[in-house]
Amino acid sequence: MVERQIKLTANEDVKEFVNQASKCDFDIDVFYNRVVIDAKSILGVLSMDLTKVLTVRCNGHDERFDEFLNKFAVA
């Protein structure tokens, strides 16, 4: 299981994130406080507070998705 901190600022970022997450054959969750959303749900991700740093938890590994997350990674 891998956890990364990301920040999605625009609706286009959310669309791209959900599109890339949907290509993975394992579960990916997005967390903020106690809220857990399926990363493959565009409505779910859009409903989150995008002004905050989000935690992404991957229950598998995909090299392309890991590299994609670097685009939104928070140091």
N, C-alpha and C positions, 0 to 999 in steps of 0.2 A: 504494500500500500504506500502510495506516494502522496505527500501533501505539498501544495505550492500556494503562495500568496500572490494574487493577481488584482489588477484594477481595470475594470471595463468602464470607459468613460462615455462612449457614444453608442447609439442603437446599432450602428454598423458593426461595431466591435462585438456586440452581443450576438448578432446574426452570424458573424464569422466564427465566433467561439462555439455556438451551438452546432453549426455546420460541421466543424472539425470534431467536436465531441461525438456527434452522431456517427462518425465513421469508425469509432472504436467499438470493439465487440465486448467491452466490459463496462461495469457501472462506473459513472463519474458523478460525484455529488458536489454541490456548491454550498458553502456554509457562511452564514453571518449571524453572530450571536447564537441563538438557539434554533434558527430557521435553517432547514435542510431542503434543498431543491435539487431535482434531477437536472444535471447539466445539459441533457438532451431535450429539455423542454424550453422552448423560446419564451412562452408566456411566463413560466416559472422564473427564469433568469431575469426577464424584464421587470418582474414584480419586485425584485430585490432593490435595496438602496444602492444604486450604482455610484454614489459619492463615497462609499466606504471600500476598504480593502476586503476582498473576498478570499476565502480559503477553498481551494479545489482539492478534492480527495479522489484519487484514481485507484480503483481496485484491480488494477492490471497495469501493463506497461506497453506503450507504443512510442517508439522513438520519434516518429513524425509529430505526434501530439505533444510530446515533451518539448521539442524544439519550437513548436507553435506557441506554447505557453510562455516561452522566453520573451515573446513580443509584449506580453502584458504583465510580466513579473515585476514584483515590488521588491526592491533591495532590502 
